Amino acid sequence: MAKNVDDALFASGKKFSYVGDRPTTEAEYNAANIQWGEGETPMAWADVQTKITELEALEYKEDREKAYPKIGDQLDNLWHAIDADADLKSKFATFYNAIKAVKDANPKS
């Protein structure tokens, strides 16, 4: 999802508010009458654009976090892959045995 002015301002950590539509151009931004928190230095349009670019460059991380299976499912898949391979059982014995002890102590039925 494309990042916007609001994303950039929130990511800056600055306190701000404005009324009306989200600015999408420099002219709209400058006319938006943004109220900055006490002691906050207003962000210039160029700084907003830089922050948007930075956020978009990191967007893949958010996409991956949403797409990955839950960590428990990832670990279970890893355990089953190790369980199916004697060499991996040896290489990852500490991990394998710790998980196996929990599985043995808590059988499915």
C-alpha positions as CSV (number, residue, x, y, z in Angstrom):
1,M,0.0,0.0,0.0
2,A,1.4,3.4,-0.9
3,K,2.4,5.6,2.0
4,N,1.1,9.1,2.3
5,V,1.5,12.4,4.2
6,D,-0.3,11.0,7.3
7,D,2.0,8.0,7.4
8,A,5.1,10.2,7.2
9,L,3.9,12.6,9.9
10,F,3.0,9.8,12.3
11,A,6.3,8.0,11.6
12,S,8.1,11.3,12.4
13,G,6.8,11.1,16.0
14,K,5.7,14.7,15.8
15,K,2.4,15.7,17.4
16,F,0.1,17.3,14.7
17,S,-3.4,17.8,13.6
18,Y,-5.3,19.2,10.7
19,V,-8.9,19.4,9.5
20,G,-10.0,18.4,6.1
21,D,-8.6,16.1,3.4
22,R,-5.2,14.6,3.5
23,P,-2.8,16.8,1.5
24,T,-1.4,15.1,-1.6
25,T,0.6,17.9,-3.1
26,E,3.1,20.5,-1.8
27,A,0.5,23.3,-2.4
28,E,-2.1,21.4,-0.4
29,Y,0.4,20.6,2.3
30,N,1.4,24.2,2.7
31,A,-2.2,25.3,2.7
32,A,-3.4,22.6,5.1
33,N,-3.0,24.8,8.3
34,I,-1.4,21.9,10.2
35,Q,-1.3,22.5,13.9
36,W,1.9,21.3,15.3
37,G,2.3,20.2,19.0
38,E,4.0,22.6,21.3
39,G,7.7,22.8,20.7
40,E,7.4,20.7,17.5
41,T,9.3,21.9,14.4
42,P,7.0,21.7,11.3
43,M,8.1,19.3,8.7
44,A,9.0,20.7,5.3
45,W,7.4,19.1,2.2
46,A,10.7,17.7,1.1
47,D,11.2,16.0,4.5
48,V,7.7,14.5,4.3
49,Q,8.5,13.1,0.8
50,T,11.8,11.7,2.1
51,K,10.0,10.0,5.0
52,I,7.4,8.6,2.6
53,T,10.2,7.1,0.4
54,E,11.9,5.6,3.5
55,L,8.6,4.0,4.6
56,E,7.9,2.6,1.2
57,A,11.4,1.1,1.0
58,L,10.5,-0.8,4.2
59,E,7.1,-1.9,3.2
60,Y,8.2,-5.4,2.2
61,K,8.8,-6.0,5.9
62,E,5.1,-5.3,6.7
63,D,4.0,-7.5,3.8
64,R,6.2,-10.4,4.9
65,E,5.0,-10.1,8.6
66,K,1.4,-10.4,7.4
67,A,2.2,-13.3,5.0
68,Y,4.3,-15.5,7.2
69,P,2.6,-18.3,9.1
70,K,2.3,-17.8,12.9
71,I,5.6,-18.4,14.7
72,G,4.2,-21.5,16.4
73,D,3.3,-23.0,13.0
74,Q,6.8,-22.1,11.6
75,L,8.5,-23.8,14.6
76,D,6.2,-26.9,14.3
77,N,7.1,-27.2,10.6
78,L,10.8,-26.9,11.4
79,W,10.5,-29.6,14.1
80,H,8.7,-31.9,11.7
81,A,11.4,-31.4,9.1
82,I,14.1,-32.2,11.6
83,D,12.1,-35.2,12.9
84,A,12.1,-36.7,9.4
85,D,15.9,-36.5,9.0
86,A,18.4,-38.3,11.3
87,D,21.2,-36.0,10.3
88,L,19.2,-33.0,11.2
89,K,18.2,-34.6,14.5
90,S,21.8,-34.8,15.4
91,K,22.7,-31.3,14.2
92,F,19.8,-29.7,16.0
93,A,19.6,-32.1,18.9
94,T,19.1,-29.4,21.6
95,F,16.2,-27.8,19.8
96,Y,14.7,-31.1,18.6
97,N,14.8,-32.7,22.1
98,A,13.4,-29.7,23.9
99,I,10.4,-29.6,21.5
100,K,10.0,-33.4,21.6
101,A,9.9,-33.4,25.4
102,V,7.0,-31.0,25.3
103,K,5.2,-33.0,22.6
104,D,5.8,-36.2,24.5
105,A,4.5,-34.7,27.8
106,N,1.4,-33.3,26.0
107,P,0.2,-35.8,23.4
108,K,-2.6,-35.0,21.0
109,S,-4.7,-37.9,22.4
